[in-house]
Every structure is written in C-alpha cells, then in structure tokens.
Amino acid sequence: MPHVHRPARPRPRAPAQARDVVSPLEGEADAIEVLRQLLGGSAQSEIRFTAAEILGKKKEQAKAAAPELLAALNDTDEHVVSVAAAAIP
C-alpha cells in the first residue's frame, strides 16, 4: 500500500497560562533551569512545546538543557518532538 502523506497539523497555540508562566522568564538568568523543568515535567504538551521553543531561541545558553531536549524527542506530541529537535544545540 502506498504511503499517504498527511498534511501536518497546524502549530498549537499555547494557552495563555503557558505563555504567562514561560515568557516572563526569557530574560532572566534562571530561565534555562525553569524551562528545563517545564520541558521535562509538565503534563501539558503546550507548556512543553513552549519551553522547547524558547530553549531553541537561546541555543547557546540552552546547552545545559540538552538532556531534556533529547528526552523530548520521545514525546507523545509530534509538535513537541519537532520543536525539541530544532532546539538541540
């Protein structure tokens, strides 16, 4: 049977509470540690996605998050996997 290409689902929009938790941390020194915890420990895929997305924007500083980003490659949400793969420093 031939492989049927399915169009990718649109990128999820993080709920307001996910952006409220993560966005204020983007410029703070401890942001990477908080983002690591959110990526590795949140039950909400939108929060994991947002954490990976921000870590991807901070590649140089995000080297410490490499273990969490690598673990996120096995996430059950395809969007988290995609963003985590792009964020790996």
C-alpha positions in Angstrom: 0.0 0.0 0.0 1.5 3.4 -0.9 2.3 5.9 1.8 -0.3 8.6 2.1 1.2 12.0 3.0 -0.9 13.7 5.6 -0.6 17.4 6.0 0.9 18.5 9.3 -1.4 19.7 11.9 -1.2 23.4 12.5 1.1 24.5 15.2 -0.7 24.5 18.6 -1.1 27.8 20.3 0.0 27.6 23.9 -2.8 28.5 26.3 -2.5 31.9 27.9 -1.3 30.4 31.2 1.6 28.6 29.5 2.8 31.8 27.9 2.3 33.6 31.2 4.5 31.1 33.0 7.3 30.9 30.5 7.5 34.2 28.7 8.4 36.5 31.6 11.4 34.2 32.3 13.0 34.6 28.9 15.5 37.3 30.0 16.2 36.1 33.5 19.4 34.2 34.5 17.5 31.2 35.9 15.2 30.9 32.9 17.0 27.9 31.4 16.6 25.8 34.6 12.9 26.6 34.8 12.5 25.8 31.1 14.3 22.5 31.6 11.9 21.7 34.4 8.8 22.6 32.3 10.0 20.7 29.3 10.8 17.6 31.4 7.9 17.7 33.8 4.8 19.4 32.5 1.8 17.2 31.8 0.5 19.8 29.3 2.0 19.5 25.8 1.5 23.2 25.1 3.8 24.0 28.0 6.5 21.5 26.9 6.2 22.9 23.4 6.6 26.5 24.6 9.6 25.6 26.8 11.3 23.8 23.9 10.5 26.7 21.6 12.1 29.3 23.9 15.1 27.0 24.5 15.5 26.9 20.7 15.8 30.6 20.6 18.5 30.5 23.3 20.7 27.8 21.8 24.0 29.0 23.3 22.5 29.3 26.8 20.4 26.2 26.4 23.3 23.7 26.2 22.5 22.7 29.8 19.0 21.6 28.6 20.4 19.1 26.1 19.3 16.1 28.2 15.7 17.3 28.4 15.6 18.3 24.7 16.9 14.8 23.7 14.3 13.2 26.0 11.6 15.3 24.4 12.4 13.6 21.0 10.3 10.7 22.5 7.4 13.0 23.5 3.9 11.8 22.6 3.1 15.1 20.9 4.6 15.5 17.4 4.9 19.3 17.8 7.0 19.0 20.9 9.2 16.5 19.2 9.7 18.8 16.2 10.5 21.9 18.2 12.8 19.9 20.5 14.7 18.5 17.6 15.2 22.0 16.1 16.2 23.4 19.6 19.1 20.9 20.3 22.3 23.0 20.4 
